[in-house]
Structure formats: structure tokens, C-alpha cells
């Protein structure tokens, strides 16, 4: 399993519209029969400022390539750049240990 953290400061647009866009992206992943159960995605926001953190996980390289080939992924990636004013950091992360839930 591969994990990534996507970080940025929200700079453009309305948070309501952006949160709806995030919801559409997650629904698209869940609705895709080739991706369902192979991609994990979670979005969080710092309560005190405009910092956003997205945690993504993929089961394997094939799932990652399939996701990247989807039009909804390309659209969402571009929208992320727009709301962040072009400054998005994607960091591969390694899980050391975790609870069962």
C-alpha cells in the first residue's frame, strides 16, 4: 500500500463550493468499479486557518495508474491547484504503525 499527503493553503473560491467538489471526487472514486476498495481518500482542514490536508492511499501501482487516467481525477487535480493558488505539496508517506480502526 502506498500513501500520500497533499497539503495546501486554500486561497481561491468559496469553501462551500470546494467542499462540494471534494465530495464529488470521493463519490466518483467510490462509484468506479475498478477503483472501489483500492483507493482510500480522506480530506481534513485545520480548524484555525486555511490549511488543508488530504490523505490518499492506493493498494498498488495499477490502482494509482487507473486513478490517474480518469477524467474526474484530472479535473480534481486542476481544481486543487486553482483553489491553492498553484502551491500544492504532495508527499509520499510511510505508515509505521496504526490502530485497527
TORTIRO-253516 format. One record per atom (N, C-alpha, C): x, y, z; chain; residue number from 1; residue in one letter; atom name. Coordinates in steps of 0.001 Angstrom, whole numbers. Each point is the difference from the previous one (the first is absolute). Layout:
BEGIN
[[X Y Z] 'A' NUM 'A' 'CA'];
...
//
This chain:
BEGIN
[[846 -1175 0] 'A' 1 'X' 'N'];
[[-846 1175 0] 'A' 1 'X' 'CA'];
[[891 1236 0] 'A' 1 'X' 'C'];
[[-338 962 -852] 'A' 2 'X' 'N'];
[[722 1271 -72] 'A' 2 'X' 'CA'];
[[-893 1099 571] 'A' 2 'X' 'C'];
[[604 943 714] 'A' 3 'X' 'N'];
[[-740 1103 614] 'A' 3 'X' 'CA'];
[[620 1328 -411] 'A' 3 'X' 'C'];
[[-865 1014 -107] 'A' 4 'X' 'N'];
[[442 1338 -368] 'A' 4 'X' 'CA'];
[[-746 1029 832] 'A' 4 'X' 'C'];
[[700 1088 335] 'A' 5 'X' 'N'];
[[-653 1137 638] 'A' 5 'X' 'CA'];
[[71 1174 -969] 'A' 5 'X' 'C'];
[[-1148 609 -251] 'A' 6 'X' 'N'];
[[-94 1174 -853] 'A' 6 'X' 'CA'];
[[-301 1179 912] 'A' 6 'X' 'C'];
[[817 1047 -82] 'A' 7 'X' 'N'];
[[-154 1152 890] 'A' 7 'X' 'CA'];
[[-49 1286 -817] 'A' 7 'X' 'C'];
[[-827 952 464] 'A' 8 'X' 'N'];
[[-67 1314 -638] 'A' 8 'X' 'CA'];
[[-776 957 892] 'A' 8 'X' 'C'];
[[91 1272 -347] 'A' 9 'X' 'N'];
[[-790 1047 639] 'A' 9 'X' 'CA'];
[[-1135 356 -947] 'A' 9 'X' 'C'];
[[-1223 1 475] 'A' 10 'X' 'N'];
[[-1148 385 -820] 'A' 10 'X' 'CA'];
[[78 1501 -255] 'A' 10 'X' 'C'];
[[23 394 -1290] 'A' 11 'X' 'N'];
[[179 1404 -356] 'A' 11 'X' 'CA'];
[[-1071 554 -927] 'A' 11 'X' 'C'];
[[-639 -841 -797] 'A' 12 'X' 'N'];
[[-917 481 -1035] 'A' 12 'X' 'CA'];
[[-1336 -729 46] 'A' 12 'X' 'C'];
[[-1083 767 -146] 'A' 13 'X' 'N'];
[[-1331 -597 -42] 'A' 13 'X' 'CA'];
[[-672 24 1358] 'A' 13 'X' 'C'];
[[-1091 -753 90] 'A' 14 'X' 'N'];
[[-719 -105 1273] 'A' 14 'X' 'CA'];
[[224 -1390 578] 'A' 14 'X' 'C'];
[[75 -65 1318] 'A' 15 'X' 'N'];
[[215 -1304 631] 'A' 15 'X' 'CA'];
[[-1189 -918 -258] 'A' 15 'X' 'C'];
[[-1203 547 -57] 'A' 16 'X' 'N'];
[[-1179 -845 -262] 'A' 16 'X' 'CA'];
[[114 -689 -1357] 'A' 16 'X' 'C'];
[[354 753 -1026] 'A' 17 'X' 'N'];
[[147 -591 -1338] 'A' 17 'X' 'CA'];
[[1139 -1014 -23] 'A' 17 'X' 'C'];
[[1095 306 695] 'A' 18 'X' 'N'];
[[1132 -910 25] 'A' 18 'X' 'CA'];
[[-350 -1296 720] 'A' 18 'X' 'C'];
[[-710 99 1091] 'A' 19 'X' 'N'];
[[-393 -1208 741] 'A' 19 'X' 'CA'];
[[-945 -866 -832] 'A' 19 'X' 'C'];
[[-845 629 -793] 'A' 20 'X' 'N'];
[[-870 -763 -914] 'A' 20 'X' 'CA'];
[[830 -723 -1057] 'A' 20 'X' 'C'];
[[1026 681 -498] 'A' 21 'X' 'N'];
[[896 -606 -1000] 'A' 21 'X' 'CA'];
[[726 -1210 591] 'A' 21 'X' 'C'];
[[466 123 1222] 'A' 22 'X' 'N'];
[[651 -1123 676] 'A' 22 'X' 'CA'];
[[-971 -1175 110] 'A' 22 'X' 'C'];
[[-1237 288 396] 'A' 23 'X' 'N'];
[[-1012 -1046 111] 'A' 23 'X' 'CA'];
[[-264 -697 -1324] 'A' 23 'X' 'C'];
[[-52 771 -1092] 'A' 24 'X' 'N'];
[[-211 -595 -1337] 'A' 24 'X' 'CA'];
[[1162 -926 -373] 'A' 24 'X' 'C'];
[[1216 430 332] 'A' 25 'X' 'N'];
[[1169 -818 -312] 'A' 25 'X' 'CA'];
[[-48 -1332 755] 'A' 25 'X' 'C'];
[[-300 55 1269] 'A' 26 'X' 'N'];
[[-74 -1226 800] 'A' 26 'X' 'CA'];
[[-1128 -901 -494] 'A' 26 'X' 'C'];
[[-1135 571 -341] 'A' 27 'X' 'N'];
[[-1104 -803 -551] 'A' 27 'X' 'CA'];
[[402 -661 -1311] 'A' 27 'X' 'C'];
[[762 707 -837] 'A' 28 'X' 'N'];
[[444 -565 -1276] 'A' 28 'X' 'CA'];
[[927 -1188 229] 'A' 28 'X' 'C'];
[[885 110 974] 'A' 29 'X' 'N'];
[[876 -1138 319] 'A' 29 'X' 'CA'];
[[-838 -1188 453] 'A' 29 'X' 'C'];
[[-931 249 918] 'A' 30 'X' 'N'];
[[-834 -1084 523] 'A' 30 'X' 'CA'];
[[-895 -626 -1057] 'A' 30 'X' 'C'];
[[-373 771 -1016] 'A' 31 'X' 'N'];
[[-891 -498 -1046] 'A' 31 'X' 'CA'];
[[755 -732 -1113] 'A' 31 'X' 'C'];
[[1295 128 -42] 'A' 32 'X' 'N'];
[[794 -614 -1063] 'A' 32 'X' 'CA'];
[[295 -1450 366] 'A' 32 'X' 'C'];
[[-516 -960 -767] 'A' 33 'X' 'N'];
[[184 -1407 363] 'A' 33 'X' 'CA'];
[[1463 -466 10] 'A' 33 'X' 'C'];
[[864 661 -770] 'A' 34 'X' 'N'];
[[1413 -382 -12] 'A' 34 'X' 'CA'];
[[776 595 1169] 'A' 34 'X' 'C'];
[[-561 1031 640] 'A' 35 'X' 'N'];
[[702 675 1091] 'A' 35 'X' 'CA'];
[[-582 -281 1374] 'A' 35 'X' 'C'];
[[-1272 -311 66] 'A' 36 'X' 'N'];
[[-659 -208 1293] 'A' 36 'X' 'CA'];
[[744 -1050 818] 'A' 36 'X' 'C'];
[[367 387 1215] 'A' 37 'X' 'N'];
[[728 -900 891] 'A' 37 'X' 'CA'];
[[1506 -13 -229] 'A' 37 'X' 'C'];
[[461 683 -1039] 'A' 38 'X' 'N'];
[[1432 23 -315] 'A' 38 'X' 'CA'];
[[633 1372 249] 'A' 38 'X' 'C'];
[[-851 1012 175] 'A' 39 'X' 'N'];
[[454 1366 248] 'A' 39 'X' 'CA'];
[[-641 480 1297] 'A' 39 'X' 'C'];
[[802 506 912] 'A' 40 'X' 'N'];
[[-523 641 1204] 'A' 40 'X' 'CA'];
[[270 1490 -107] 'A' 40 'X' 'C'];
[[-971 820 406] 'A' 41 'X' 'N'];
[[190 1451 -108] 'A' 41 'X' 'CA'];
[[-727 678 1143] 'A' 41 'X' 'C'];
[[702 881 663] 'A' 42 'X' 'N'];
[[-569 722 1143] 'A' 42 'X' 'CA'];
[[492 1438 -70] 'A' 42 'X' 'C'];
[[-901 946 201] 'A' 43 'X' 'N'];
[[366 1414 -7] 'A' 43 'X' 'CA'];
[[-275 591 1374] 'A' 43 'X' 'C'];
[[964 787 501] 'A' 44 'X' 'N'];
[[-124 668 1285] 'A' 44 'X' 'CA'];
[[447 1440 -138] 'A' 44 'X' 'C'];
[[-472 843 922] 'A' 45 'X' 'N'];
[[336 1417 7] 'A' 45 'X' 'CA'];
[[386 406 1413] 'A' 45 'X' 'C'];
[[1014 832 99] 'A' 46 'X' 'N'];
[[353 591 1289] 'A' 46 'X' 'CA'];
[[-1155 914 415] 'A' 46 'X' 'C'];
[[-541 -183 1199] 'A' 47 'X' 'N'];
[[-1127 816 459] 'A' 47 'X' 'CA'];
[[360 1468 163] 'A' 47 'X' 'C'];
[[1279 295 190] 'A' 48 'X' 'N'];
[[418 1356 340] 'A' 48 'X' 'CA'];
[[502 834 -1176] 'A' 48 'X' 'C'];
[[171 -605 -1156] 'A' 49 'X' 'N'];
[[453 774 -1160] 'A' 49 'X' 'CA'];
[[-480 -671 -1290] 'A' 49 'X' 'C'];
[[624 321 -1114] 'A' 50 'X' 'N'];
[[-415 -516 -1312] 'A' 50 'X' 'CA'];
[[882 -1140 -495] 'A' 50 'X' 'C'];
[[642 -715 913] 'A' 51 'X' 'N'];
[[846 -1132 -380] 'A' 51 'X' 'CA'];
[[-861 -1240 -231] 'A' 51 'X' 'C'];
[[231 -653 -1134] 'A' 52 'X' 'N'];
[[-695 -1251 -330] 'A' 52 'X' 'CA'];
[[1013 -1126 -95] 'A' 52 'X' 'C'];
[[-441 -1193 395] 'A' 53 'X' 'N'];
[[824 -1198 -35] 'A' 53 'X' 'CA'];
[[-855 -1118 -578] 'A' 53 'X' 'C'];
[[459 -601 -1055] 'A' 54 'X' 'N'];
[[-691 -1136 -595] 'A' 54 'X' 'CA'];
[[909 -1207 167] 'A' 54 'X' 'C'];
[[-550 -1097 468] 'A' 55 'X' 'N'];
[[743 -1249 122] 'A' 55 'X' 'CA'];
[[-541 -969 -1036] 'A' 55 'X' 'C'];
[[872 -466 -861] 'A' 56 'X' 'N'];
[[-390 -936 -1048] 'A' 56 'X' 'CA'];
[[789 -1290 173] 'A' 56 'X' 'C'];
[[-653 -1107 -293] 'A' 57 'X' 'N'];
[[694 -1281 14] 'A' 57 'X' 'CA'];
[[-442 -812 -1209] 'A' 57 'X' 'C'];
[[936 -747 -549] 'A' 58 'X' 'N'];
[[-291 -861 -1142] 'A' 58 'X' 'CA'];
[[531 -1391 311] 'A' 58 'X' 'C'];
[[-742 -1001 -422] 'A' 59 'X' 'N'];
[[402 -1373 312] 'A' 59 'X' 'CA'];
[[1213 -440 -799] 'A' 59 'X' 'C'];
[[128 531 -1229] 'A' 60 'X' 'N'];
[[1103 -417 -862] 'A' 60 'X' 'CA'];
[[188 1011 -1132] 'A' 60 'X' 'C'];
[[1066 -202 -751] 'A' 61 'X' 'N'];
[[345 890 -1109] 'A' 61 'X' 'CA'];
[[-1107 41 -1061] 'A' 61 'X' 'C'];
[[-630 -1127 -255] 'A' 62 'X' 'N'];
[[-1061 -55 -1003] 'A' 62 'X' 'CA'];
[[-1184 875 404] 'A' 62 'X' 'C'];
[[-363 -10 1281] 'A' 63 'X' 'N'];
[[-1106 836 479] 'A' 63 'X' 'CA'];
[[357 1476 -149] 'A' 63 'X' 'C'];
[[1249 345 303] 'A' 64 'X' 'N'];
[[446 1389 -134] 'A' 64 'X' 'CA'];
[[-78 449 -1463] 'A' 64 'X' 'C'];
[[459 -827 -914] 'A' 65 'X' 'N'];
[[-36 345 -1426] 'A' 65 'X' 'CA'];
[[-1434 93 -510] 'A' 65 'X' 'C'];
[[-859 -884 473] 'A' 66 'X' 'N'];
[[-1402 47 -406] 'A' 66 'X' 'CA'];
[[-633 1293 472] 'A' 66 'X' 'C'];
[[239 373 1256] 'A' 67 'X' 'N'];
[[-535 1255 516] 'A' 67 'X' 'CA'];
[[499 1180 -830] 'A' 67 'X' 'C'];
[[1290 48 -256] 'A' 68 'X' 'N'];
[[584 1113 -737] 'A' 68 'X' 'CA'];
[[-510 91 -1436] 'A' 68 'X' 'C'];
[[-526 -1085 -537] 'A' 69 'X' 'N'];
[[-528 10 -1363] 'A' 69 'X' 'CA'];
[[-1428 538 -88] 'A' 69 'X' 'C'];
[[-663 136 1126] 'A' 70 'X' 'N'];
[[-1402 412 9] 'A' 70 'X' 'CA'];
[[-141 1509 -187] 'A' 70 'X' 'C'];
[[-993 400 -798] 'A' 71 'X' 'N'];
[[-264 1425 -219] 'A' 71 'X' 'CA'];
[[-344 710 1306] 'A' 71 'X' 'C'];
[[-745 -667 887] 'A' 72 'X' 'N'];
[[-374 663 1261] 'A' 72 'X' 'CA'];
[[1231 275 864] 'A' 72 'X' 'C'];
[[1039 -846 -98] 'A' 73 'X' 'N'];
[[1243 252 732] 'A' 73 'X' 'CA'];
[[728 1209 -583] 'A' 73 'X' 'C'];
[[78 66 -1314] 'A' 74 'X' 'N'];
[[671 1126 -657] 'A' 74 'X' 'CA'];
[[-701 1314 340] 'A' 74 'X' 'C'];
[[-1328 -10 -22] 'A' 75 'X' 'N'];
[[-779 1202 347] 'A' 75 'X' 'CA'];
[[254 400 1453] 'A' 75 'X' 'C'];
[[-47 -957 898] 'A' 76 'X' 'N'];
[[187 270 1425] 'A' 76 'X' 'CA'];
[[1409 518 291] 'A' 76 'X' 'C'];
[[999 -568 -646] 'A' 77 'X' 'N'];
[[1371 453 177] 'A' 77 'X' 'CA'];
[[141 1454 -433] 'A' 77 'X' 'C'];
[[-604 342 -1128] 'A' 78 'X' 'N'];
[[55 1389 -475] 'A' 78 'X' 'CA'];
[[-754 931 946] 'A' 78 'X' 'C'];
[[-1144 -426 489] 'A' 79 'X' 'N'];
[[-769 815 953] 'A' 79 'X' 'CA'];
[[792 206 1291] 'A' 79 'X' 'C'];
[[708 -1022 447] 'A' 80 'X' 'N'];
[[826 127 1207] 'A' 80 'X' 'CA'];
[[1067 1070 -205] 'A' 80 'X' 'C'];
[[651 -26 -1149] 'A' 81 'X' 'N'];
[[1015 1027 -299] 'A' 81 'X' 'CA'];
[[-619 1396 3] 'A' 81 'X' 'C'];
[[-1200 109 -559] 'A' 82 'X' 'N'];
[[-663 1305 -68] 'A' 82 'X' 'CA'];
[[-331 541 1386] 'A' 82 'X' 'C'];
[[-620 -820 850] 'A' 83 'X' 'N'];
[[-384 503 1324] 'A' 83 'X' 'CA'];
[[1225 287 865] 'A' 83 'X' 'C'];
[[1117 -666 -300] 'A' 84 'X' 'N'];
[[1235 188 766] 'A' 84 'X' 'CA'];
[[882 1096 -585] 'A' 84 'X' 'C'];
[[-440 649 -1047] 'A' 85 'X' 'N'];
[[839 1015 -620] 'A' 85 'X' 'CA'];
[[1261 -576 -614] 'A' 85 'X' 'C'];
[[-64 -1268 -412] 'A' 86 'X' 'N'];
[[1125 -647 -669] 'A' 86 'X' 'CA'];
[[1027 -625 917] 'A' 86 'X' 'C'];
[[-167 123 1306] 'A' 87 'X' 'N'];
[[994 -529 940] 'A' 87 'X' 'CA'];
[[-545 -1213 752] 'A' 87 'X' 'C'];
[[257 -1172 -546] 'A' 88 'X' 'N'];
[[-447 -1258 590] 'A' 88 'X' 'CA'];
[[1226 -882 222] 'A' 88 'X' 'C'];
[[108 -585 1186] 'A' 89 'X' 'N'];
[[1104 -904 311] 'A' 89 'X' 'CA'];
[[-553 -1417 142] 'A' 89 'X' 'C'];
[[580 -929 -743] 'A' 90 'X' 'N'];
[[-364 -1414 106] 'A' 90 'X' 'CA'];
[[1207 -733 555] 'A' 90 'X' 'C'];
[[-196 -653 1149] 'A' 91 'X' 'N'];
[[1093 -685 687] 'A' 91 'X' 'CA'];
[[-323 -1479 143] 'A' 91 'X' 'C'];
[[862 -888 -516] 'A' 92 'X' 'N'];
[[-197 -1417 284] 'A' 92 'X' 'CA'];
[[291 -233 1474] 'A' 92 'X' 'C'];
[[-872 -722 682] 'A' 93 'X' 'N'];
[[195 -258 1420] 'A' 93 'X' 'CA'];
[[-9 -1504 274] 'A' 93 'X' 'C'];
[[618 -359 1080] 'A' 94 'X' 'N'];
[[115 -1396 398] 'A' 94 'X' 'CA'];
[[-682 -180 1350] 'A' 94 'X' 'C'];
[[-878 -977 85] 'A' 95 'X' 'N'];
[[-665 -296 1267] 'A' 95 'X' 'CA'];
[[916 -905 821] 'A' 95 'X' 'C'];
[[250 401 1217] 'A' 96 'X' 'N'];
[[833 -794 898] 'A' 96 'X' 'CA'];
[[-861 -987 786] 'A' 96 'X' 'C'];
[[-1139 477 521] 'A' 97 'X' 'N'];
[[-912 -846 762] 'A' 97 'X' 'CA'];
[[-1341 705 74] 'A' 97 'X' 'C'];
[[-1053 -715 296] 'A' 98 'X' 'N'];
[[-1328 603 63] 'A' 98 'X' 'CA'];
[[-944 -871 820] 'A' 98 'X' 'C'];
[[-1060 615 479] 'A' 99 'X' 'N'];
[[-1046 -764 683] 'A' 99 'X' 'CA'];
[[-803 -780 -1039] 'A' 99 'X' 'C'];
[[-832 -897 439] 'A' 100 'X' 'N'];
[[-790 -820 -915] 'A' 100 'X' 'CA'];
[[-1091 796 -690] 'A' 100 'X' 'C'];
[[-493 1083 597] 'A' 101 'X' 'N'];
[[-1111 735 -601] 'A' 101 'X' 'CA'];
[[467 1065 -952] 'A' 101 'X' 'C'];
//
